[in-house]
Amino acid sequence: MSCHGGDLEGASAPALEGYSEEEVYDAIEQGPGSMPAGLVSGEDAEAVAKYVAQEG
């Protein structure tokens, strides 16, 4: 989460506030902008998406 900030407030990458679990998962899979796709996959990607959606 270093690119998006420890509290998801944004850093070198945008803030991750207000995104749904599905939107976050799609971003993990597709790698929008300069973010590489597939940094995590499968259950790990689902867990990250759930966390970001709940905390953001």
PDB file of N, CA, C and O in Angstrom:
ATOM      1  N   MET A   1       0.807  -1.198   0.000  1.00  0.00           N
ATOM      2  CA  MET A   1       0.000   0.000   0.000  1.00  0.00           C
ATOM      3  C   MET A   1       0.852   1.265   0.000  1.00  0.00           C
ATOM      4  O   MET A   1       0.322   2.371   0.109  1.00  0.00           O
ATOM      5  N   SER A   2       2.130   1.112  -0.118  1.00  0.00           N
ATOM      6  CA  SER A   2       2.991   2.292  -0.045  1.00  0.00           C
ATOM      7  C   SER A   2       2.668   3.307  -1.139  1.00  0.00           C
ATOM      8  O   SER A   2       2.773   4.512  -0.908  1.00  0.00           O
ATOM      9  N   CYS A   3       2.290   2.856  -2.290  1.00  0.00           N
ATOM     10  CA  CYS A   3       1.972   3.793  -3.377  1.00  0.00           C
ATOM     11  C   CYS A   3       0.704   4.589  -3.076  1.00  0.00           C
ATOM     12  O   CYS A   3       0.593   5.753  -3.460  1.00  0.00           O
ATOM     13  N   HIS A   4      -0.240   3.967  -2.394  1.00  0.00           N
ATOM     14  CA  HIS A   4      -1.520   4.608  -2.102  1.00  0.00           C
ATOM     15  C   HIS A   4      -1.579   5.183  -0.695  1.00  0.00           C
ATOM     16  O   HIS A   4      -2.606   5.741  -0.305  1.00  0.00           O
ATOM     17  N   GLY A   5      -0.510   5.063   0.071  1.00  0.00           N
ATOM     18  CA  GLY A   5      -0.465   5.590   1.430  1.00  0.00           C
ATOM     19  C   GLY A   5      -0.939   4.576   2.450  1.00  0.00           C
ATOM     20  O   GLY A   5      -1.805   3.750   2.160  1.00  0.00           O
ATOM     21  N   GLY A   6      -0.378   4.636   3.626  1.00  0.00           N
ATOM     22  CA  GLY A   6      -0.709   3.690   4.689  1.00  0.00           C
ATOM     23  C   GLY A   6      -2.160   3.728   5.116  1.00  0.00           C
ATOM     24  O   GLY A   6      -2.706   2.716   5.555  1.00  0.00           O
ATOM     25  N   ASP A   7      -2.798   4.895   4.991  1.00  0.00           N
ATOM     26  CA  ASP A   7      -4.207   5.038   5.341  1.00  0.00           C
ATOM     27  C   ASP A   7      -5.079   5.170   4.099  1.00  0.00           C
ATOM     28  O   ASP A   7      -6.222   5.621   4.173  1.00  0.00           O
ATOM     29  N   LEU A   8      -4.528   4.770   2.962  1.00  0.00           N
ATOM     30  CA  LEU A   8      -5.220   4.815   1.665  1.00  0.00           C
ATOM     31  C   LEU A   8      -5.528   6.240   1.215  1.00  0.00           C
ATOM     32  O   LEU A   8      -6.390   6.459   0.364  1.00  0.00           O
ATOM     33  N   GLU A   9      -4.804   7.222   1.805  1.00  0.00           N
ATOM     34  CA  GLU A   9      -5.072   8.627   1.519  1.00  0.00           C
ATOM     35  C   GLU A   9      -4.430   9.122   0.237  1.00  0.00           C
ATOM     36  O   GLU A   9      -4.672  10.251  -0.188  1.00  0.00           O
ATOM     37  N   GLY A  10      -3.619   8.288  -0.374  1.00  0.00           N
ATOM     38  CA  GLY A  10      -2.925   8.673  -1.594  1.00  0.00           C
ATOM     39  C   GLY A  10      -1.495   9.082  -1.290  1.00  0.00           C
ATOM     40  O   GLY A  10      -1.215   9.671  -0.246  1.00  0.00           O
ATOM     41  N   ALA A  11      -0.612   8.773  -2.190  1.00  0.00           N
ATOM     42  CA  ALA A  11       0.803   9.141  -2.084  1.00  0.00           C
ATOM     43  C   ALA A  11       1.281   9.341  -3.513  1.00  0.00           C
ATOM     44  O   ALA A  11       0.891  10.310  -4.164  1.00  0.00           O
ATOM     45  N   SER A  12       2.121   8.439  -4.009  1.00  0.00           N
ATOM     46  CA  SER A  12       2.538   8.534  -5.410  1.00  0.00           C
ATOM     47  C   SER A  12       1.451   8.021  -6.348  1.00  0.00           C
ATOM     48  O   SER A  12       1.529   8.207  -7.562  1.00  0.00           O
ATOM     49  N   ALA A  13       0.431   7.372  -5.773  1.00  0.00           N
ATOM     50  CA  ALA A  13      -0.737   6.890  -6.516  1.00  0.00           C
ATOM     51  C   ALA A  13      -1.986   7.489  -5.858  1.00  0.00           C
ATOM     52  O   ALA A  13      -1.903   7.984  -4.733  1.00  0.00           O
ATOM     53  N   PRO A  14      -3.124   7.455  -6.527  1.00  0.00           N
ATOM     54  CA  PRO A  14      -4.333   8.092  -5.998  1.00  0.00           C
ATOM     55  C   PRO A  14      -4.818   7.489  -4.678  1.00  0.00           C
ATOM     56  O   PRO A  14      -4.473   6.360  -4.328  1.00  0.00           O
ATOM     57  N   ALA A  15      -5.621   8.263  -3.961  1.00  0.00           N
ATOM     58  CA  ALA A  15      -6.298   7.777  -2.759  1.00  0.00           C
ATOM     59  C   ALA A  15      -7.252   6.647  -3.149  1.00  0.00           C
ATOM     60  O   ALA A  15      -7.774   6.610  -4.263  1.00  0.00           O
ATOM     61  N   LEU A  16      -7.464   5.733  -2.212  1.00  0.00           N
ATOM     62  CA  LEU A  16      -8.343   4.592  -2.480  1.00  0.00           C
ATOM     63  C   LEU A  16      -9.622   4.671  -1.661  1.00  0.00           C
ATOM     64  O   LEU A  16     -10.067   3.672  -1.095  1.00  0.00           O
ATOM     65  N   GLU A  17     -10.198   5.830  -1.602  1.00  0.00           N
ATOM     66  CA  GLU A  17     -11.424   6.031  -0.846  1.00  0.00           C
ATOM     67  C   GLU A  17     -12.622   5.985  -1.775  1.00  0.00           C
ATOM     68  O   GLU A  17     -12.600   6.568  -2.859  1.00  0.00           O
ATOM     69  N   GLY A  18     -13.672   5.288  -1.347  1.00  0.00           N
ATOM     70  CA  GLY A  18     -14.921   5.294  -2.086  1.00  0.00           C
ATOM     71  C   GLY A  18     -15.038   4.282  -3.206  1.00  0.00           C
ATOM     72  O   GLY A  18     -15.957   4.373  -4.020  1.00  0.00           O
ATOM     73  N   TYR A  19     -14.137   3.323  -3.270  1.00  0.00           N
ATOM     74  CA  TYR A  19     -14.208   2.290  -4.302  1.00  0.00           C
ATOM     75  C   TYR A  19     -14.894   1.044  -3.759  1.00  0.00           C
ATOM     76  O   TYR A  19     -14.703   0.677  -2.600  1.00  0.00           O
ATOM     77  N   SER A  20     -15.692   0.397  -4.599  1.00  0.00           N
ATOM     78  CA  SER A  20     -16.333  -0.856  -4.207  1.00  0.00           C
ATOM     79  C   SER A  20     -15.319  -1.996  -4.277  1.00  0.00           C
ATOM     80  O   SER A  20     -14.259  -1.869  -4.888  1.00  0.00           O
ATOM     81  N   GLU A  21     -15.664  -3.093  -3.648  1.00  0.00           N
ATOM     82  CA  GLU A  21     -14.800  -4.276  -3.683  1.00  0.00           C
ATOM     83  C   GLU A  21     -14.564  -4.730  -5.123  1.00  0.00           C
ATOM     84  O   GLU A  21     -13.451  -5.111  -5.483  1.00  0.00           O
ATOM     85  N   GLU A  22     -15.614  -4.688  -5.942  1.00  0.00           N
ATOM     86  CA  GLU A  22     -15.492  -5.093  -7.347  1.00  0.00           C
ATOM     87  C   GLU A  22     -14.563  -4.157  -8.121  1.00  0.00           C
ATOM     88  O   GLU A  22     -13.753  -4.616  -8.926  1.00  0.00           O
ATOM     89  N   GLU A  23     -14.674  -2.862  -7.885  1.00  0.00           N
ATOM     90  CA  GLU A  23     -13.809  -1.897  -8.573  1.00  0.00           C
ATOM     91  C   GLU A  23     -12.343  -2.114  -8.209  1.00  0.00           C
ATOM     92  O   GLU A  23     -11.465  -2.050  -9.070  1.00  0.00           O
ATOM     93  N   VAL A  24     -12.088  -2.371  -6.929  1.00  0.00           N
ATOM     94  CA  VAL A  24     -10.712  -2.604  -6.489  1.00  0.00           C
ATOM     95  C   VAL A  24     -10.181  -3.893  -7.092  1.00  0.00           C
ATOM     96  O   VAL A  24      -9.045  -3.937  -7.565  1.00  0.00           O
ATOM     97  N   TYR A  25     -10.995  -4.943  -7.079  1.00  0.00           N
ATOM     98  CA  TYR A  25     -10.571  -6.223  -7.643  1.00  0.00           C
ATOM     99  C   TYR A  25     -10.246  -6.072  -9.128  1.00  0.00           C
ATOM    100  O   TYR A  25      -9.233  -6.587  -9.602  1.00  0.00           O
ATOM    101  N   ASP A  26     -11.102  -5.371  -9.853  1.00  0.00           N
ATOM    102  CA  ASP A  26     -10.855  -5.147 -11.283  1.00  0.00           C
ATOM    103  C   ASP A  26      -9.546  -4.389 -11.502  1.00  0.00           C
ATOM    104  O   ASP A  26      -8.798  -4.692 -12.431  1.00  0.00           O
ATOM    105  N   ALA A  27      -9.274  -3.402 -10.644  1.00  0.00           N
ATOM    106  CA  ALA A  27      -8.026  -2.643 -10.761  1.00  0.00           C
ATOM    107  C   ALA A  27      -6.820  -3.541 -10.505  1.00  0.00           C
ATOM    108  O   ALA A  27      -5.803  -3.422 -11.189  1.00  0.00           O
ATOM    109  N   ILE A  28      -6.923  -4.426  -9.536  1.00  0.00           N
ATOM    110  CA  ILE A  28      -5.830  -5.362  -9.250  1.00  0.00           C
ATOM    111  C   ILE A  28      -5.585  -6.260 -10.459  1.00  0.00           C
ATOM    112  O   ILE A  28      -4.440  -6.504 -10.840  1.00  0.00           O
ATOM    113  N   GLU A  29      -6.651  -6.742 -11.048  1.00  0.00           N
ATOM    114  CA  GLU A  29      -6.544  -7.651 -12.191  1.00  0.00           C
ATOM    115  C   GLU A  29      -6.041  -6.948 -13.455  1.00  0.00           C
ATOM    116  O   GLU A  29      -5.221  -7.501 -14.187  1.00  0.00           O
ATOM    117  N   GLN A  30      -6.531  -5.727 -13.713  1.00  0.00           N
ATOM    118  CA  GLN A  30      -6.257  -5.048 -14.980  1.00  0.00           C
ATOM    119  C   GLN A  30      -5.079  -4.084 -14.928  1.00  0.00           C
ATOM    120  O   GLN A  30      -4.474  -3.791 -15.959  1.00  0.00           O
ATOM    121  N   GLY A  31      -4.750  -3.591 -13.741  1.00  0.00           N
ATOM    122  CA  GLY A  31      -3.638  -2.649 -13.619  1.00  0.00           C
ATOM    123  C   GLY A  31      -3.877  -1.340 -14.337  1.00  0.00           C
ATOM    124  O   GLY A  31      -3.243  -1.082 -15.360  1.00  0.00           O
ATOM    125  N   PRO A  32      -4.780  -0.495 -13.829  1.00  0.00           N
ATOM    126  CA  PRO A  32      -5.057   0.776 -14.505  1.00  0.00           C
ATOM    127  C   PRO A  32      -3.878   1.744 -14.433  1.00  0.00           C
ATOM    128  O   PRO A  32      -3.094   1.707 -13.485  1.00  0.00           O
ATOM    129  N   GLY A  33      -3.759   2.591 -15.417  1.00  0.00           N
ATOM    130  CA  GLY A  33      -2.690   3.591 -15.432  1.00  0.00           C
ATOM    131  C   GLY A  33      -1.321   2.952 -15.376  1.00  0.00           C
ATOM    132  O   GLY A  33      -1.028   2.027 -16.135  1.00  0.00           O
ATOM    133  N   SER A  34      -0.482   3.442 -14.480  1.00  0.00           N
ATOM    134  CA  SER A  34       0.880   2.909 -14.373  1.00  0.00           C
ATOM    135  C   SER A  34       0.992   1.758 -13.379  1.00  0.00           C
ATOM    136  O   SER A  34       2.083   1.224 -13.179  1.00  0.00           O
ATOM    137  N   MET A  35      -0.120   1.368 -12.752  1.00  0.00           N
ATOM    138  CA  MET A  35      -0.098   0.249 -11.805  1.00  0.00           C
ATOM    139  C   MET A  35       0.010  -1.069 -12.570  1.00  0.00           C
ATOM    140  O   MET A  35      -0.789  -1.325 -13.471  1.00  0.00           O
ATOM    141  N   PRO A  36       0.985  -1.904 -12.222  1.00  0.00           N
ATOM    142  CA  PRO A  36       1.104  -3.199 -12.898  1.00  0.00           C
ATOM    143  C   PRO A  36      -0.064  -4.119 -12.545  1.00  0.00           C
ATOM    144  O   PRO A  36      -0.530  -4.128 -11.405  1.00  0.00           O
ATOM    145  N   ALA A  37      -0.526  -4.874 -13.501  1.00  0.00           N
ATOM    146  CA  ALA A  37      -1.602  -5.840 -13.268  1.00  0.00           C
ATOM    147  C   ALA A  37      -1.071  -7.055 -12.523  1.00  0.00           C
ATOM    148  O   ALA A  37       0.102  -7.412 -12.633  1.00  0.00           O
ATOM    149  N   GLY A  38      -1.968  -7.685 -11.757  1.00  0.00           N
ATOM    150  CA  GLY A  38      -1.668  -8.975 -11.155  1.00  0.00           C
ATOM    151  C   GLY A  38      -0.610  -8.991 -10.077  1.00  0.00           C
ATOM    152  O   GLY A  38       0.076 -10.000  -9.915  1.00  0.00           O
ATOM    153  N   LEU A  39      -0.451  -7.904  -9.328  1.00  0.00           N
ATOM    154  CA  LEU A  39       0.532  -7.912  -8.242  1.00  0.00           C
ATOM    155  C   LEU A  39       0.171  -8.955  -7.193  1.00  0.00           C
ATOM    156  O   LEU A  39       1.052  -9.533  -6.556  1.00  0.00           O
ATOM    157  N   VAL A  40      -1.117  -9.194  -7.015  1.00  0.00           N
ATOM    158  CA  VAL A  40      -1.621 -10.301  -6.202  1.00  0.00           C
ATOM    159  C   VAL A  40      -2.725 -10.961  -7.005  1.00  0.00           C
ATOM    160  O   VAL A  40      -3.300 -10.332  -7.892  1.00  0.00           O
ATOM    161  N   SER A  41      -3.030 -12.207  -6.714  1.00  0.00           N
ATOM    162  CA  SER A  41      -4.060 -12.902  -7.484  1.00  0.00           C
ATOM    163  C   SER A  41      -4.855 -13.839  -6.588  1.00  0.00           C
ATOM    164  O   SER A  41      -4.512 -14.066  -5.427  1.00  0.00           O
ATOM    165  N   GLY A  42      -5.922 -14.372  -7.157  1.00  0.00           N
ATOM    166  CA  GLY A  42      -6.742 -15.350  -6.459  1.00  0.00           C
ATOM    167  C   GLY A  42      -7.314 -14.833  -5.152  1.00  0.00           C
ATOM    168  O   GLY A  42      -7.817 -13.712  -5.080  1.00  0.00           O
ATOM    169  N   GLU A  43      -7.231 -15.670  -4.112  1.00  0.00           N
ATOM    170  CA  GLU A  43      -7.785 -15.310  -2.812  1.00  0.00           C
ATOM    171  C   GLU A  43      -7.098 -14.086  -2.213  1.00  0.00           C
ATOM    172  O   GLU A  43      -7.728 -13.307  -1.497  1.00  0.00           O
ATOM    173  N   ASP A  44      -5.817 -13.915  -2.502  1.00  0.00           N
ATOM    174  CA  ASP A  44      -5.107 -12.739  -2.000  1.00  0.00           C
ATOM    175  C   ASP A  44      -5.687 -11.465  -2.610  1.00  0.00           C
ATOM    176  O   ASP A  44      -5.872 -10.472  -1.906  1.00  0.00           O
ATOM    177  N   ALA A  45      -5.973 -11.485  -3.898  1.00  0.00           N
ATOM    178  CA  ALA A  45      -6.568 -10.322  -4.557  1.00  0.00           C
ATOM    179  C   ALA A  45      -7.953 -10.030  -3.984  1.00  0.00           C
ATOM    180  O   ALA A  45      -8.313  -8.870  -3.781  1.00  0.00           O
ATOM    181  N   GLU A  46      -8.718 -11.071  -3.726  1.00  0.00           N
ATOM    182  CA  GLU A  46     -10.045 -10.892  -3.134  1.00  0.00           C
ATOM    183  C   GLU A  46      -9.939 -10.277  -1.743  1.00  0.00           C
ATOM    184  O   GLU A  46     -10.723  -9.394  -1.393  1.00  0.00           O
ATOM    185  N   ALA A  47      -8.979 -10.738  -0.949  1.00  0.00           N
ATOM    186  CA  ALA A  47      -8.791 -10.211   0.407  1.00  0.00           C
ATOM    187  C   ALA A  47      -8.361  -8.747   0.376  1.00  0.00           C
ATOM    188  O   ALA A  47      -8.841  -7.941   1.172  1.00  0.00           O
ATOM    189  N   VAL A  48      -7.462  -8.404  -0.534  1.00  0.00           N
ATOM    190  CA  VAL A  48      -7.016  -7.014  -0.655  1.00  0.00           C
ATOM    191  C   VAL A  48      -8.186  -6.131  -1.080  1.00  0.00           C
ATOM    192  O   VAL A  48      -8.377  -5.048  -0.526  1.00  0.00           O
ATOM    193  N   ALA A  49      -8.963  -6.579  -2.050  1.00  0.00           N
ATOM    194  CA  ALA A  49     -10.107  -5.802  -2.528  1.00  0.00           C
ATOM    195  C   ALA A  49     -11.113  -5.574  -1.406  1.00  0.00           C
ATOM    196  O   ALA A  49     -11.643  -4.474  -1.257  1.00  0.00           O
ATOM    197  N   LYS A  50     -11.371  -6.600  -0.629  1.00  0.00           N
ATOM    198  CA  LYS A  50     -12.314  -6.478   0.489  1.00  0.00           C
ATOM    199  C   LYS A  50     -11.793  -5.480   1.517  1.00  0.00           C
ATOM    200  O   LYS A  50     -12.546  -4.628   1.990  1.00  0.00           O
ATOM    201  N   TYR A  51     -10.522  -5.578   1.863  1.00  0.00           N
ATOM    202  CA  TYR A  51      -9.915  -4.666   2.835  1.00  0.00           C
ATOM    203  C   TYR A  51      -9.994  -3.216   2.358  1.00  0.00           C
ATOM    204  O   TYR A  51     -10.417  -2.332   3.102  1.00  0.00           O
ATOM    205  N   VAL A  52      -9.590  -2.984   1.127  1.00  0.00           N
ATOM    206  CA  VAL A  52      -9.575  -1.616   0.600  1.00  0.00           C
ATOM    207  C   VAL A  52     -10.989  -1.042   0.553  1.00  0.00           C
ATOM    208  O   VAL A  52     -11.195   0.120   0.902  1.00  0.00           O
ATOM    209  N   ALA A  53     -11.959  -1.841   0.128  1.00  0.00           N
ATOM    210  CA  ALA A  53     -13.340  -1.362   0.054  1.00  0.00           C
ATOM    211  C   ALA A  53     -13.881  -1.023   1.441  1.00  0.00           C
ATOM    212  O   ALA A  53     -14.625  -0.054   1.592  1.00  0.00           O
ATOM    213  N   GLN A  54     -13.521  -1.799   2.443  1.00  0.00           N
ATOM    214  CA  GLN A  54     -14.009  -1.548   3.803  1.00  0.00           C
ATOM    215  C   GLN A  54     -13.313  -0.365   4.459  1.00  0.00           C
ATOM    216  O   GLN A  54     -13.946   0.404   5.183  1.00  0.00           O
ATOM    217  N   GLU A  55     -12.027  -0.213   4.212  1.00  0.00           N
ATOM    218  CA  GLU A  55     -11.238   0.829   4.870  1.00  0.00           C
ATOM    219  C   GLU A  55     -11.258   2.163   4.138  1.00  0.00           C
ATOM    220  O   GLU A  55     -11.035   3.215   4.738  1.00  0.00           O
ATOM    221  N   GLY A  56     -11.528   2.113   2.838  1.00  0.00           N
ATOM    222  CA  GLY A  56     -11.432   3.318   2.026  1.00  0.00           C
ATOM    223  C   GLY A  56     -12.628   4.189   2.029  1.00  0.00           C
ATOM    224  O   GLY A  56     -12.636   5.229   1.371  1.00  0.00           O
TER     225      GLY A  56
END
